[in-house]
């Protein structure tokens, strides 16, 4: 039976970032992952993330950022948001606000596989894959773990990084609050007639939200189209030419004609918030703890900040010789991350309610709000700080210096 200090269930972006961040901490780390990433990077991948400045700093700290940005990571310099059929519009220009860019659009598979490659080269990280948890028994001083291949191990701390339907969270009987956004997201890669200019664009159209995220090819964008389930299904199966026309019109022909480049995919949008982010010898990170509407691209960034805060806490406990799995010590992490997640969830729900429907009063409020945001420098600057994620950055990472 192998003994570990930290066993992370889930080898996605968030779980692997935590494992890599614990390198050199003196903690013995294991990662249990159902399916190892396919190497080299799958170039047909469609799921992407808008990585903000705070997440970039974490990826720099775990020494994978330089490798990631050589693999089709595209920096975007601006964000344009408008409402269809109104004068409401706001444009966030990074150079005007003193930043070289607002973030990077990166394929999830690039981030995950770069982290996996790095973790596989670290002596104090053990990867178990393909493998799943069969049994987890919590005792006073340690956790006994059995994998589906009958391998057994012990841990001082279990980390649930196994996604929105977390097996570990359910096994620990942690209640979950969830709500249906009553929208599905349609995702696809689109070629546009005009170059995107490294600007992310988002339009509200009453019945939904359409975002174009610029990829490294100047004419390719990844779209996330939030629609009612019925309309999303209609868009999913309608003829390609019809879809292309409807997409260009909904996008106000901002980039000219549109051409679908791959298969369309849809998935339901659900908000989730775990009752507890920590328990006896257990912590939750990423989607296992919370999921948010993709309105502002905060999902993975929120998860990476869970990792950053947890790294700080575990390293502090390790250096002081304290038990890293003792729940009262983990409460600092829990309080910090529950607060941040609750703020993001409340803001996203507020935006979602405000920008849905065609009620004249709501339309006037959001049109005026967009216009005021665009014209008031201090308001715009506060929004940019949130886009960069710097307000959520833990102190230990904020004071680190990177080349």
C-alpha positions as CSV (number, residue, x, y, z in Angstrom):
1,X,0.0,0.0,0.0
2,X,1.4,3.3,-1.1
3,X,1.2,6.3,1.2
4,X,0.6,9.9,-0.2
5,X,0.0,13.2,1.4
6,X,-2.4,14.5,-1.3
7,X,-4.4,12.3,-3.7
8,X,-6.2,14.4,-6.4
9,X,-9.1,12.7,-8.1
10,X,-9.2,14.2,-11.6
11,X,-6.4,15.0,-14.1
12,X,-8.1,17.8,-15.9
13,X,-6.6,21.3,-16.1
14,X,-7.4,22.3,-12.5
15,X,-6.3,19.0,-10.8
16,X,-3.1,18.9,-12.8
17,X,-2.3,22.5,-12.0
18,X,-2.6,21.7,-8.3
19,X,-0.3,18.7,-8.6
20,X,2.3,20.6,-10.5
21,X,2.1,23.5,-8.1
22,X,2.9,21.2,-5.2
23,X,6.2,20.2,-6.8
24,X,9.0,20.7,-4.3
25,X,6.7,21.3,-1.4
26,X,7.8,18.1,0.4
27,X,4.3,16.6,-0.1
28,X,3.9,13.3,-1.9
29,X,1.2,13.7,-4.6
30,X,-0.9,11.3,-6.6
31,X,-3.3,12.1,-9.4
32,X,-6.1,9.6,-10.4
33,X,-7.5,10.1,-13.8
34,X,-10.1,8.1,-15.7
35,X,-8.5,8.7,-19.1
36,X,-5.1,10.1,-19.9
37,X,-4.8,12.9,-22.4
38,X,-4.0,11.8,-26.0
39,X,-0.5,13.0,-26.9
40,X,0.4,14.9,-29.1
41,X,-2.3,17.6,-28.8
42,X,-5.6,16.8,-30.5
43,X,-5.8,19.5,-33.2
44,X,-9.5,18.8,-33.7
45,X,-10.3,20.0,-30.2
46,X,-13.1,22.6,-30.0
47,X,-13.3,23.5,-26.3
48,X,-11.4,26.6,-25.5
49,X,-10.9,28.9,-22.5
50,X,-10.2,32.6,-22.1
51,X,-7.2,32.5,-19.7
52,X,-6.9,35.8,-17.8
53,X,-3.9,37.4,-16.3
54,X,-4.4,35.8,-12.8
55,X,-4.5,32.3,-14.3
56,X,-1.5,33.1,-16.5
57,X,0.5,33.9,-13.3
58,X,-0.5,30.5,-11.8
59,X,0.6,28.7,-15.0
60,X,3.8,30.6,-14.9
61,X,4.4,29.6,-11.3
62,X,3.9,25.9,-12.2
63,X,6.4,26.3,-15.1
64,X,4.1,25.4,-18.0
65,X,3.2,28.8,-19.4
66,X,6.1,29.1,-21.9
67,X,5.3,25.8,-23.4
68,X,1.6,26.6,-23.6
69,X,1.9,29.8,-25.5
70,X,4.0,28.2,-28.2
71,X,1.0,25.9,-29.0
72,X,-1.6,28.1,-30.8
73,X,-2.4,30.3,-27.7
74,X,-3.8,33.6,-29.0
75,X,-3.6,36.8,-27.0
76,X,-6.6,39.1,-27.4
77,X,-6.3,42.8,-27.0
78,X,-9.9,43.9,-26.7
79,X,-13.4,43.0,-25.8
80,X,-16.4,44.4,-27.6
81,X,-19.9,43.9,-26.2
82,X,-23.1,45.2,-27.6
83,X,-26.9,44.7,-27.7
84,X,-28.6,43.9,-30.9
85,X,-30.8,46.7,-32.3
86,X,-29.7,49.4,-29.9
87,X,-26.9,52.0,-29.4
88,X,-25.6,50.2,-26.3
89,X,-22.0,49.2,-26.8
90,X,-18.8,49.0,-24.8
91,X,-15.2,48.4,-26.0
92,X,-12.4,47.4,-23.6
93,X,-9.1,48.2,-25.3
94,X,-6.1,46.7,-23.4
95,X,-3.6,49.3,-24.6
96,X,-5.8,52.2,-23.7
97,X,-6.0,50.8,-20.2
98,X,-2.3,50.1,-19.8
99,X,-2.2,46.4,-20.5
100,X,-0.6,44.6,-23.4
101,X,-3.6,42.2,-23.7
102,X,-6.6,41.1,-21.7
103,X,-6.0,37.4,-21.8
104,X,-5.3,34.4,-24.1
105,X,-7.6,32.1,-26.0
106,X,-6.3,28.6,-25.6
107,X,-7.6,25.2,-26.4
108,X,-8.4,23.2,-23.2
109,X,-6.5,20.2,-24.6
110,X,-3.3,22.2,-25.0
111,X,-3.4,23.3,-21.3
112,X,-4.3,19.9,-20.0
113,X,-1.7,18.0,-22.0
114,X,1.1,20.4,-21.3
115,X,0.3,20.1,-17.5
116,X,0.1,16.3,-17.9
117,X,3.5,16.2,-19.6
118,X,5.0,18.3,-16.9
119,X,3.5,16.3,-14.1
120,X,4.8,13.0,-15.6
121,X,8.3,14.4,-15.3
122,X,8.1,15.3,-11.6
123,X,9.5,12.8,-9.2
124,X,7.1,13.6,-6.3
125,X,4.0,13.3,-8.5
126,X,2.5,9.8,-9.3
127,X,0.0,9.5,-12.1
128,X,-2.6,6.7,-12.0
129,X,-4.3,6.5,-15.4
130,X,-6.5,5.0,-16.6
131,X,-8.0,4.5,-13.2
132,X,-11.0,5.5,-11.1
133,X,-11.8,5.4,-7.4
134,X,-13.7,2.4,-6.2
135,X,-13.8,3.0,-2.5
136,X,-12.7,5.8,-0.2
137,X,-12.9,5.4,3.6
138,X,-12.2,8.4,5.8
139,X,-10.5,7.7,9.1
140,X,-9.4,10.1,11.8
141,X,-5.8,10.5,10.6
142,X,-5.8,9.3,7.0
143,X,-8.0,8.2,4.1
144,X,-7.9,4.7,2.7
145,X,-8.3,4.6,-1.1
146,X,-9.0,1.6,-3.4
147,X,-8.8,2.0,-7.2
148,X,-10.8,0.0,-9.8
149,X,-7.6,-2.0,-10.5
150,X,-7.5,-3.1,-6.8
151,X,-4.4,-0.9,-6.1
152,X,-4.6,0.6,-2.6
153,X,-3.2,3.7,-1.1
154,X,-3.5,6.1,1.8
155,X,-3.8,9.9,1.8
156,X,-3.6,12.7,4.3
157,X,-5.9,14.8,2.1
158,X,-8.2,14.0,-0.8
159,X,-8.9,16.6,-3.5
160,X,-12.0,16.5,-5.6
161,X,-11.0,17.8,-9.0
162,X,-13.3,15.5,-10.9
163,X,-15.7,17.9,-12.5
164,X,-19.3,19.0,-12.1
165,X,-20.6,15.5,-11.5
166,X,-17.9,14.8,-9.0
167,X,-17.9,11.2,-7.7
168,X,-15.8,12.2,-4.7
169,X,-18.2,15.0,-3.7
170,X,-21.1,12.7,-3.9
171,X,-19.3,10.0,-2.0
172,X,-18.7,12.4,0.8
173,X,-22.4,13.4,0.9
174,X,-21.8,17.1,0.3
175,X,-25.1,18.7,-0.8
176,X,-25.2,20.7,-4.0
177,X,-27.3,23.7,-4.8
178,X,-28.0,23.9,-8.6
179,X,-30.2,25.7,-11.0
180,X,-30.9,25.4,-14.7
181,X,-30.1,28.5,-16.7
182,X,-32.7,27.2,-19.2
183,X,-30.2,27.7,-21.9
184,X,-27.9,25.4,-23.9
185,X,-24.5,26.4,-25.3
186,X,-23.8,25.7,-28.9
187,X,-20.1,25.6,-29.7
188,X,-18.3,25.5,-33.0
189,X,-15.4,26.9,-35.0
190,X,-16.3,29.6,-37.5
191,X,-14.4,31.1,-40.4
192,X,-15.3,34.8,-40.9
193,X,-15.0,37.0,-44.0
194,X,-13.3,39.7,-42.1
195,X,-10.3,39.2,-39.7
196,X,-11.1,39.3,-36.0
197,X,-8.2,41.6,-35.1
198,X,-7.6,39.7,-31.9
199,X,-10.8,41.1,-30.4
200,X,-13.3,39.0,-28.4
201,X,-16.9,40.0,-29.3
202,X,-20.2,39.3,-27.5
203,X,-23.7,40.3,-28.5
204,X,-26.9,40.1,-26.5
205,X,-30.0,39.5,-28.6
206,X,-32.8,39.1,-26.1
207,X,-33.2,35.4,-26.8
208,X,-29.6,34.5,-26.1
209,X,-25.9,35.5,-26.0
210,X,-23.4,35.0,-28.8
211,X,-19.7,35.2,-28.2
212,X,-16.9,35.0,-30.8
213,X,-13.5,34.2,-29.3
214,X,-10.5,34.9,-31.6
215,X,-8.2,31.9,-32.5
216,X,-4.7,32.2,-33.8
217,X,-5.8,32.1,-37.4
218,X,-7.0,35.7,-38.1
219,X,-10.2,34.5,-39.7
220,X,-11.1,31.7,-37.3
221,X,-13.1,32.1,-34.1
222,X,-14.6,29.7,-31.6
223,X,-18.2,30.6,-30.8
224,X,-20.3,30.0,-27.7
225,X,-24.0,30.6,-28.5
226,X,-26.2,30.5,-25.5
227,X,-29.8,29.7,-26.6
228,X,-33.0,28.2,-25.3
229,X,-32.9,24.4,-25.5
230,X,-35.4,24.4,-28.4
231,X,-33.6,27.0,-30.5
232,X,-30.2,25.4,-29.7
233,X,-31.5,22.0,-31.0
234,X,-32.9,23.8,-34.1
235,X,-29.5,25.5,-34.8
236,X,-27.7,22.2,-34.2
237,X,-29.5,20.3,-37.0
238,X,-30.4,23.0,-39.5
239,X,-28.6,23.0,-42.9
240,X,-25.1,24.5,-42.8
241,X,-25.9,27.3,-45.2
242,X,-29.0,28.3,-43.2
243,X,-27.0,28.2,-40.0
244,X,-24.2,30.3,-41.5
245,X,-26.7,33.0,-42.6
246,X,-28.5,33.0,-39.2
247,X,-25.2,33.3,-37.4
248,X,-24.0,36.2,-39.4
249,X,-27.3,38.1,-39.0
250,X,-27.4,37.5,-35.2
251,X,-23.8,38.8,-35.1
252,X,-24.8,42.0,-36.9
253,X,-22.4,41.0,-39.7
254,X,-19.6,42.3,-37.4
255,X,-17.1,40.1,-39.2
256,X,-19.0,39.7,-42.5
257,X,-20.1,36.3,-43.7
258,X,-19.7,33.3,-41.6
259,X,-18.7,29.7,-42.5
260,X,-19.0,26.7,-40.2
261,X,-15.7,24.8,-40.0
262,X,-16.6,21.7,-38.0
263,X,-19.3,19.9,-36.2
264,X,-21.7,21.8,-33.9
265,X,-22.0,20.6,-30.3
266,X,-24.4,21.6,-27.6
267,X,-24.5,21.1,-23.8
268,X,-26.9,22.4,-21.1
269,X,-25.9,25.3,-18.9
270,X,-26.3,24.7,-15.2
271,X,-25.1,26.7,-12.2
272,X,-23.8,24.7,-9.3
273,X,-22.6,25.6,-5.8
274,X,-21.5,23.0,-3.2
275,X,-22.7,23.5,0.3
276,X,-19.1,22.9,1.5
277,X,-15.8,23.4,-0.3
278,X,-13.9,21.4,2.4
279,X,-14.6,18.7,4.9
280,X,-12.6,16.2,7.0
281,X,-9.5,15.4,4.9
282,X,-11.3,16.6,1.7
283,X,-11.3,19.8,-0.4
284,X,-13.2,20.6,-3.6
285,X,-11.7,22.6,-6.4
286,X,-12.9,23.7,-9.8
287,X,-16.2,22.4,-11.3
288,X,-16.5,19.9,-8.4
289,X,-17.2,23.0,-6.2
290,X,-18.9,25.4,-8.6
291,X,-20.0,25.9,-12.2
292,X,-21.0,29.2,-13.7
293,X,-22.6,30.5,-16.8
294,X,-20.0,31.0,-19.6
295,X,-21.2,34.6,-20.0
296,X,-17.8,36.0,-18.9
297,X,-15.5,33.0,-19.4
298,X,-14.9,32.7,-15.7
299,X,-15.2,29.0,-15.2
300,X,-11.6,27.7,-15.5
301,X,-10.2,31.0,-14.2
302,X,-12.3,30.5,-11.0
303,X,-11.0,27.0,-10.7
304,X,-7.4,28.1,-11.2
305,X,-7.8,30.6,-8.4
306,X,-9.1,27.7,-6.2
307,X,-5.8,26.0,-6.9
308,X,-3.8,29.2,-6.2
309,X,-5.4,29.7,-2.8
310,X,-5.2,26.0,-1.9
311,X,-1.5,25.9,-2.8
312,X,-0.8,28.8,-0.5
313,X,-2.7,27.1,2.4
314,X,-1.1,23.7,1.9
315,X,2.4,25.1,1.7
316,X,1.8,27.2,4.8
317,X,0.6,24.2,6.8
318,X,3.4,22.0,5.5
319,X,6.1,24.6,6.5
320,X,4.6,25.0,10.0
321,X,4.4,21.2,10.5
322,X,0.6,21.1,10.7
323,X,-1.8,18.4,9.5
324,X,-2.7,19.4,5.9
325,X,-6.0,17.4,6.0
326,X,-7.3,18.8,9.3
327,X,-10.6,20.4,8.5
328,X,-10.3,23.4,10.8
329,X,-7.1,24.3,9.0
330,X,-8.8,24.0,5.6
331,X,-11.6,26.4,6.6
332,X,-9.5,29.4,5.5
333,X,-9.5,28.0,2.0
334,X,-13.2,27.2,2.1
335,X,-14.2,30.7,3.3
336,X,-12.1,32.4,0.7
337,X,-13.3,30.4,-2.3
338,X,-16.9,30.2,-1.3
339,X,-17.0,34.0,-1.1
340,X,-15.3,34.4,-4.5
341,X,-17.6,31.8,-6.2
342,X,-20.7,33.3,-4.7
343,X,-19.8,36.7,-6.0
344,X,-19.2,35.4,-9.5
345,X,-22.4,33.3,-9.5
346,X,-24.5,36.3,-8.3
347,X,-23.0,38.6,-10.9
348,X,-23.6,36.1,-13.7
349,X,-27.1,35.5,-12.6
350,X,-27.8,39.2,-12.5
351,X,-26.4,39.8,-16.0
352,X,-28.3,36.8,-17.2
353,X,-31.6,38.2,-15.9
354,X,-30.9,41.7,-17.1
355,X,-29.9,40.7,-20.6
356,X,-32.7,38.2,-21.2
357,X,-36.0,39.1,-22.8
358,X,-37.3,42.1,-24.8
359,X,-39.1,44.1,-22.0
360,X,-38.7,47.8,-22.9
361,X,-37.6,48.9,-19.4
362,X,-34.9,46.2,-19.2
363,X,-33.8,47.0,-22.7
364,X,-33.4,50.7,-21.8
365,X,-31.5,49.9,-18.6
366,X,-29.0,47.6,-20.3
367,X,-28.5,49.9,-23.3
368,X,-27.9,52.8,-21.0
369,X,-25.6,50.7,-18.8
370,X,-23.4,49.6,-21.7
371,X,-23.2,53.2,-22.9
372,X,-22.2,54.5,-19.4
373,X,-19.7,51.8,-18.9
374,X,-18.1,52.8,-22.2
375,X,-17.9,56.5,-21.4
376,X,-16.9,56.4,-17.7
377,X,-13.2,55.6,-17.4
378,X,-13.2,54.6,-13.8
379,X,-16.1,52.2,-14.3
380,X,-14.4,50.7,-17.4
381,X,-11.1,50.3,-15.4
382,X,-12.9,48.3,-12.7
383,X,-14.4,46.0,-15.2
384,X,-11.0,45.4,-16.8
385,X,-9.5,44.5,-13.3
386,X,-12.2,41.9,-13.1
387,X,-11.6,40.7,-16.6
388,X,-7.9,40.3,-15.8
389,X,-8.8,38.5,-12.6
390,X,-6.4,40.5,-10.5
391,X,-8.9,41.2,-7.8
392,X,-9.1,37.5,-7.0
393,X,-5.3,36.9,-6.9
394,X,-4.0,35.5,-3.6
395,X,-1.2,37.6,-2.0
396,X,1.5,35.0,-2.4
397,X,1.0,34.8,-6.1
398,X,0.6,38.5,-6.6
399,X,4.0,39.1,-5.1
400,X,5.8,36.5,-7.2
401,X,7.9,37.9,-10.0
402,X,8.2,36.2,-13.4
403,X,10.5,36.9,-16.3
